[in-house]
Amino acid sequence: MKKACIAMILLVLLTFFLTGCQQAPVADTASLEDYLATVKEQSEAIKTALAQENLTQTDMNQKSEELRALWESALNHLLDEAKRTLPEDTLAQLTAGQTAWQAAMTAAVDEAGKAYEGGSIYPLVVNSEAARLTEERVYELCEQLK
């Protein structure tokens, strides 16, 4: 009887150690700095292509959209991180600030594109301005999350 109890306890302990503590996996193990370094590297590659490659206007418009989407994705990543980690009162302030920033950014992008409406360069101008402003916002949010 004593041997059976010891064997049962050993079996339970062995099962526990082999399977781990059953914690949920961590979704993102990279630090914000590592994440932003990767985004910055991708951004620089797109900016270099825009500045140095012999691209058609359509290609430049597409590259500028890639740049805009890259920084929007980074912004959304940081906002998701804020929702996950910040206390409710701080998150409420951040959300209000984000709403104000979004309105100001939209107005600035619209203003930047006014002179080019209807032209083939219009997407490049508005995407580039949106990417620039969003990149700035990403770094502002990163500082707030530290």
Residue pairs with C-beta under 8 A, 6 or more apart in sequence:
28 35
30 38
32 78
32 81
32 142
32 145
32 146
35 74
35 77
36 74
36 138
36 139
36 142
39 70
39 71
39 73
39 74
39 138
42 70
43 67
43 70
43 71
43 131
43 135
46 63
46 66
46 67
46 70
47 67
49 55
49 63
50 60
50 63
50 64
50 67
53 59
55 63
57 120
57 121
57 124
58 120
60 124
61 120
61 123
61 124
61 127
64 123
64 124
64 127
64 128
64 131
65 123
65 127
67 127
67 128
67 131
68 127
68 128
68 130
68 131
68 134
70 131
71 130
71 131
71 134
71 135
71 138
72 130
72 134
74 134
74 135
74 138
75 134
75 137
75 138
75 141
78 138
78 141
78 142
78 145
79 98
79 141
81 145
82 91
82 94
82 141
82 144
82 145
83 91
85 145
86 94
86 145
94 141
94 144
101 137
105 130
105 133
105 134
105 137
108 129
108 133
109 126
109 129
109 130
109 133
110 126
112 125
112 126
112 129
113 122
113 125
113 126
113 129
116 122
116 125
116 126
